[in-house]
Amino acid sequence: MRSLNFWVLPAVFLAALLNAAKAGDWPAFRGPDGNGISVEKNVPTEWGPKKNIKWRFKLPGMGNSSPIVSNGRVFLTCATEQGSKRSLFCFDRKSGEALWVKSVEFNGNEATHKTNPYAGSSPVANGKRVVVWHGNAGLFCYDFAGKELWQQNPGSVQHTWGYGSSPIIHGQKIIMNVGPGAETALVALDLNSGDILWKTDEPGGANDRDDRGDGLNPGYIGSWSTPVVTKVEGEDQIVCIMPTRVVGYEPEDGQIIWSCDGMPSPRGNLVYTSPIISSDLCVALGGFKGPALAFKMGGVGDITKSNRLWREAEKQPQRIGSGVILGDHLFTANAGPGTAQCIEVKTGKIVWENRLGGDCWGSLISVNGLLYVTDQNGTTTVFKPSTEKFDLVADNRLNEPSNATPAFSDGEIFIRTDQAIYCISEK
């Protein structure tokens, strides 16, 4: 494996960019707090191939990862040459110019599925450093000039559907859900050195299927959930959905504080979504038509009996993208069938359900009193978070397939399709 440098910036231009005033950033998957909620105002609600497109950059390869925005830069991963070249792109957010690309060559053994190219993980940044996970090719950290600072292998991933969880930054730590596969763990690394600080293994991993014949888990198993840091009983905790349970971790040492069971289903123990959190409540959504559940976070040990509010396992949709909680209601956009739903958080009751134009792999985002989600046809549906009915505002078509989640920064929207990355702006 070797690193390839394609573009290098002049030092003077770099210094000017580094000193630029930081706009409202979207530095991680699902935003600054990982909850899919943006504080942006005056965001476009309508666009198309010839309307409100500030810039478009044609990408060399597909990927399910989402763009992030940090300190004047836009970062995005791509994979080419059947995954043997995995790249991190850095764009100027104003012009769309590709400032630099860092690529890693990998020719090892790593399975995936045709619907999940080898660019399934979104990068994360803090205004000075950007971290990207390329699956078995490793975890890499660069400064904003594109200089590689360190690389690390946090663990092996081996699953027929590939990898997809994204790293997050908490203080001076990088937190990752490393998996799926026989080696499944939540891992913390030092942001400055890449050293592994702690690793908390999750029991019951499997490469593809759990074929132990015990009748409990006859199908596929794996978690692609991106962890979230939240306050629980006044203290920071890391929350992540693992294949069979939701787990709360101590950020300092990775100790498991509590867990809530309920994710397995006869179709398999599969999770694609992030924890959906509001105050002390958490909603977890299973994949492959697996169960949905809600519980009150807090306590110690197995809190399933004491804290779980509800669990629904019958006739669930396929869920890949994460939803958002607004007030007492959860809003989701599903991957099969492609429907939007409004659900009471405390009861699990479906208030309304409405068919969208396509299946949604991207996550739902709340912005300025509206909800945005991009479907697999590249259409971003904007609707009001009404608790009475589906209230459409606009359907915005780019006519290019997409499995990604939009990023919102300084009144602009950044959307990744299979063919390009777009900056949507009314400026």
N, C-alpha and C positions, 0 to 999 in steps of 0.2 A: 504494500500500500504506500502511495506517495501523494503528496499534495501538489496541486498545479495552480499556478497564479496566472490569470489571463489579463487582468487590467490593473494598472497601478496609477494612483493619482499623484499629480505634482504636490510637493510639500506645502506650498503656499495656499493652493486651493483647499487642501485638506484642513489646514489650520483655520481657514475662514469658515469651513463647514462645521468644525468642532466648536467654534465660538458662536455659532448661530443660536438665536433664541429658540428654546425648545417649545414647540407647539403642543397642543393637547395630544399626548402620546397614546398609542395602543401597542404597548411593548410586549404583549404575550397573547397566546391563544385565548379568545373570548374576553380580551380587554385587560385593563390594569389590575382588576381584582379577580379576574377569572370567572366572573359571574354573568357575563353577557349583557351587562348594563353600561351604557355610555352616558356621560354628562354633556355631550356635545349639543349645540344649538344650531339652528339654521342649516341643517343637513338636507341635501337634495332629496326629494321624494319622487322625482321623475327624471329618467334618462333613457338613452337608446344609443345605437351605433353612431348616430349623427347629432346627438343632443347631450349637452353637459358632459362631454368627454374631454377632460383637460389633457390627458396623455394616455397612450397605449404602447406597451412594449411587448413585442412578440417573443414568446418563450420557446426555448429549444426542446422542451420536454414536458410531459404531463406530470401531475402530482395531485394528491389530495390535501396537501398542507395549505395553510392559510397565511396571508401576509401579515406582518407586524410593522409598526411605525414607531421610531425612536430617534429623537434628537435630529430631526431633519432627514432621516434615512428611512427607506422602506426595505425590508428584508424578506426573502422568499426562497424556498428550496425547490430544486428541480432535479430530475434524474433522467439520464440519457444512456444510450448504448446498453439497453436492457439492464439497467441498474449498476453497470460496472463503473459509471461516472456519476457521482452524486455531488451536487453543487449548491452553494449558498450565494445568492445574488444580493448585491447592495445597490439600491437606486437612490438618486437624488429625488426627494419627494416633490420638489417644485417642478422639475423639468422632465422627470422620468428617465433621465440618463442613467445608464448602467455604470456606476462608479468603479466597481470591481466585482469579480467573481472568484470564489475559492472552490476548487473542485478536488474531490478525493477519489482515487481509483480503488475499486474493491472487486476482487475476483473470487471471493470465498463463497462458501455455501450459505445461501439464505433464500428461503422460499417466500413467495408472496402470491397474490392473486391478480389477474389481469385488471380487476377493478380497483386495485390499490397499488399503483406504481411505486417505485422505490423513492418516494418523496412524500411520506405519509405524516411526518412530524413537523410541526411549526416551530420556528426558532423563537428565542426569547432574548430580550436585551434590557439594559439598564441605563442607556444613554452614553455609555463608554465601551461596554463590552457586549458582544452578541454570542450566544451559545446555540449550537445546532447539533441535533442528534441524527446521524445517518444510519441507524440500526446497527448491524454487525460491523459496519465500517468504522464505527466509533463516535464518540462525543468530542466536539471541537469548540474551542473558544477563540475568538478573534477580537482585536480592537477595531475601532471604527475606521481605521485606515486599511483594514484588511490583513494586518499582521497576525499570524497565528501565534497565540500565547501558550496554548497547551492542547493536548489531546489525551483522551482517556477511554478505556473500554469498561463501561459500568456493568456489563453483563451480556450474556448471549441471548439472542432472540431467534426462535425457530418455530414458525407456525405457518400453516398452509395459506393463511390470509395476510401474512406480513406484519409489519409494525405500524403504529400510528399514534401512540401517546406522545404528548409534547412536554418538554421540560419547563419548569417554572423557576423563578428566582425569589427567594425569601431571605432578605438581608444579604449576607455574604455566602449563602448556600444556594446550590442548585438542587432542586428536588425532582426526582424522576420516578415514574412507574415503569420499571424495566421488565418487559414482557411483551407479548405472551410467550409461553414456552414452559419447558420443564423447570427452568430457572426463572421464577417470578418473584419480584421483590420491589419494595420502595427503597430508593437509594438517595443519599445526600452527598454532595460533593462540594469541596471548597471552590468558590467562584474564582479566587485568585490563582490557585495552583492546580485545580483539577483533582486533587487528592480525594479519595473516597473517605468520608467522615464516618458514615455508618450505613449499614445495609440490613434491612428487616425483611427476611424471607417470608413469603406467603405460601403456606403448605397447599398441596393438591394441584400443582401445576402439571401441564401435559403439553407435549409437542403439538399435537393436533386434536386428537380425540382421547377422552377418558374411557378406556376399554377394560377397566378392571372387572367388569361383570358383576358389580355389586348392586346394580339396578337403580342406583341413585343418580348417576351422571352418564347416561348412555350416549350423549351427543358430544359436540365440540365444547372446548373449554378455553377461556382466555379473557383478559381484560385489556382494553385499549383506552381506559379512562385516564384523563389528565387530572392530576391532583389539584386541590384548591386549599388555600390557607384561609382560615376564618377564626373569629373569636368564639370560643366556647367557654362559658362560665368565666369570662373575663380574661382568658389566656389564649394565646395563639395555638391553634392545632392544625395539623395537616389532615385533610379528609380525602380519601380515595376509595373508589368502588372496585373491589377485587371480584374474582369470578363468583364467589359464593356469598360474600358479605361486604358491607360498608365498614371501613376501619378509620378510627381516629388515632393519629400519631403525635407523639411529643416531638417538636421540631429539633430540640437540642440533641437527642440521642436516638430517635427513631422508635422509642418504646411505644408499644400499642397501649393506648389508654382505654379504649372501648371498641366494641364491634356490634353490628346489628346484622343478623342473618336474614336470608330471604331471597337471594338472587338466583338460585338454581331453578331450572325448569326441565321438563322431559326432553326438550329440544336441544338442551345444552346449557352450560354455565358461561354465558357470554355477556360482556358489557362493553359498549362503545362510548357511552356518554360520560360527561363529567358529573360530579355531585352538583345538584341544584339546591342552593342554600339561601335561606332568608331568615335572619335573626337566629333562633335556635332550632329551626326546622330544616330538615334535609329530605329531598326527594331523590330516589335512585331509580333509574329506568334500565331494564334489562334489554339486551339485544336479541335478534333472531326471534322476535315475538315473545321474549321472556317477560317476567313479571315486573310490575311497578310497585314501589312501596314508599311510605313516608314515616319518619320517626323524629322524635325530639332528641337532639344531640346532648351529650353530657352524661356524667356518671362514670363508672369504672367497670371494666369487664364486659360480659355479654349483657347488653341492654335490650335484647330483642323483646323479651316478655314485658319489661317495665316501660319501654319507651316507644315501641312501634305503634303507630296510629292506624295504619291499614296496609294491606297487601292485596293487589289485584293480579291474578295470573291468567284469567280467561279472556280469550279474544283480544289480546293485546296487539297493537301494530308493530311493525319493524321500526326500531328507533336507533338512529345513528348519531344525529345531531342533538345537542343539548338544548333544553328550554330555559325559560326564565320565570321567576316568581315575582309577581307584582301584587302587593297587598295580600289578599287571602287566596289568590288564584295562580295556578301554574299554566303557562302557555307553552305549547310544544308544536313543532312541525315534524311530521313523520316521514319515514323513508319507504313505507309500503303498508297500506296505501298512502299516497301523498296527501295527507290531511293535516289541517291545523286543528288543535284542540284547546279548549279552556277547561281546566279541571280544578275543583276545590281542593286546596292543599290538605286540609285537615280531615277530609272524608274520602278523597279519591273519586268523588262523583264527577262524571263528565257533564259539564254545563252545556257546551255545544261542540259540534264537530263539523268541519267544512272541507270539502275537497279543494286542493290547490291544483295548479297547472301541471305539476310534476312531483316526483319523489324528492325529498330533501335529505341530503347527506350533510349539508352545512348546518351550523347551529343558529338558533334564533337570537337576535340581538334587539334590545330595547334602547331606543334613541329618541329623546325629545318628545315623549308621549306617544311614540309609534313603535311598531314591531317590524323588523326587516328579516327576511330569510331568502336565500338563493337556492333554487332547486337545480336538479341535474340537467335541465335544459338551458341553464344560464339565465333564467328569469328570476329577478328579485321581486318578491311580493311584499308590499308595504300595507299593513293593516292596523287598525286601532285595537288597543287591548280592552275591548268591550267585554263585559261579563254577561251580556245579554245575547249577543249574536256576533257572527263573523262580519266585520265592517271593513270592507276593502277600500284602500286609498289609491293604490296604483299597482300595475304589473309592468315591470321594466325589463325588456328583453335585450340581451346581448347576442343571442343566437349562437352561443358557443357553450358546450357542456361544462359543468362545474360541480365539484364536490366540496368546495371550500366555503369558509365563513368570512363575510366581509369584515374589514377593519375600518374604524371611524376615528378620524383625527382632524382637529382644527376645521371642522365644517366640511370635510371631504370624506369620500368613501373609496376604499381600495378593494377591488374585487379580482380574484384570480379565477381564470377559466383554464380549460385544457390547452388553450392556444396563446393566451396573453394575460398580462396584468394591466388593469385599468385604474386610473384615478378619475373618479366622478366628482365634478365640482361645478358650482354655479359662479365661481369667482372669475 
